[in-house]
Amino acid sequence: MFPSILFTLFSVVLIGAALGVILARNPVHCALLLVLCFFNSALIWLMLDAEFLAIVLVLVYVGAVMVLFLFVVMMLDIDTERFRKELAGYWPLALAVAGFVVFAIINVIVVRNLGGADLKLAPALPAHYSNTRALGTVLFTQYAYPTQIAAVILLVASVAAIILTLRRRTGHKPQDIAAQVAVRAKDRVRIVKMASEKGP
């Protein structure tokens, strides 16, 4: 009973936060409400014994992706009014997709309650089972080489993104570390000796 109450509470907060992401006018408020969505999704996954997915969602999306979103939103001068006017024409498509999703969810619930679908539940897991340990064991034994290849590809993509960002631009003055280290004091400072002057 208590898990059902918690699931309902987290689900209601998740739906409310998701609606806030869509309807909020301030982009920063939208990003913060999306963080709330991620937290509630992580709590629901935690209740479903998927603790690895829950902690990854918090660490990756809340800790990295959303921080990047907030920096981008706060640094860019976005004309929200013009952006909203451009998106106004997509409301019929958005309502159609949302209506289809709601219809599919209601259809699954009704069919299940009427006994039309024989849903097989997963067997109960032992008390000492950890899906994080099981996933790590499979990831670094059976799929060790694909994991390393994916890591190298991500590293190359990160380096390429940095190189594309730091390409030479007009008026750009890049640092020359070798020239800075080779600077001598006598090349930068000239000491002039003057005779002292007497006042009137």
LINVEN-V43087 format. One record per residue. RES is the residue in one letter. SS is DSSP state (helix for helix, strand for strand, loop for the rest). PHI is phi as a letter, one per 20 degrees, with the letter a starting at -180 (999 if undefined). Layout:
BEGIN
res = (RES:RES)
ss = (SS:SS)
phi = (PHI:PHI)
END
This chain:
BEGIN
res = (M:F:P:S:I:L:F:T:L:F:S:V:V:L:I:G:A:A:L:G:V:I:L:A:R:N:P:V:H:C:A:L:L:L:V:L:C:F:F:N:S:A:L:I:W:L:M:L:D:A:E:F:L:A:I:V:L:V:L:V:Y:V:G:A:V:M:V:L:F:L:F:V:V:M:M:L:D:I:D:T:E:R:F:R:K:E:L:A:G:Y:W:P:L:A:L:A:V:A:G:F:V:V:F:A:I:I:N:V:I:V:V:R:N:L:G:G:A:D:L:K:L:A:P:A:L:P:A:H:Y:S:N:T:R:A:L:G:T:V:L:F:T:Q:Y:A:Y:P:T:Q:I:A:A:V:I:L:L:V:A:S:V:A:A:I:I:L:T:L:R:R:R:T:G:H:K:P:Q:D:I:A:A:Q:V:A:V:R:A:K:D:R:V:R:I:V:K:M:A:S:E:K:G:P)
ss = (loop:helix:helix:helix:helix:helix:helix:helix:helix:helix:helix:helix:helix:helix:helix:helix:helix:helix:helix:helix:helix:helix:helix:loop:loop:loop:helix:helix:helix:helix:helix:helix:helix:helix:helix:helix:helix:helix:helix:helix:helix:helix:helix:helix:helix:helix:helix:loop:loop:loop:helix:helix:helix:helix:helix:helix:helix:helix:helix:helix:helix:helix:helix:helix:helix:helix:helix:helix:helix:helix:helix:helix:helix:helix:helix:loop:loop:loop:loop:helix:helix:helix:helix:helix:helix:helix:helix:helix:helix:helix:helix:helix:helix:helix:helix:helix:helix:helix:helix:helix:helix:helix:helix:helix:helix:helix:helix:helix:helix:helix:helix:helix:helix:loop:loop:loop:loop:loop:loop:loop:loop:loop:loop:loop:loop:loop:loop:loop:loop:loop:helix:helix:helix:helix:helix:helix:helix:helix:helix:loop:loop:loop:loop:helix:helix:helix:helix:helix:helix:helix:helix:helix:helix:helix:helix:helix:helix:helix:helix:helix:helix:helix:helix:helix:helix:loop:loop:loop:loop:loop:loop:loop:loop:loop:loop:loop:helix:helix:helix:helix:helix:loop:loop:loop:helix:helix:helix:helix:loop:loop:loop:loop:loop:loop:loop:loop:loop:loop:loop:loop)
phi = (999:f:g:f:f:f:f:f:f:f:f:f:f:f:f:f:f:f:f:f:f:f:e:f:e:e:f:f:f:f:f:f:f:f:f:f:f:f:f:f:f:f:f:f:f:f:f:e:m:d:f:f:f:f:f:f:f:f:f:f:f:f:e:c:f:f:f:f:g:f:f:f:f:f:e:e:e:e:e:f:f:f:f:f:f:f:e:f:f:e:f:g:f:f:f:f:f:f:f:f:f:f:f:f:f:f:f:f:f:f:f:f:f:e:n:e:c:e:e:e:e:f:f:f:e:f:f:e:f:c:f:f:f:f:f:f:f:f:f:d:c:f:d:f:f:f:f:f:f:f:f:f:f:f:f:f:f:f:f:f:f:f:f:f:f:e:f:f:c:f:n:e:d:f:f:d:f:f:f:f:f:e:f:d:f:f:e:d:c:d:e:d:e:c:f:f:d:e:f:f)
END
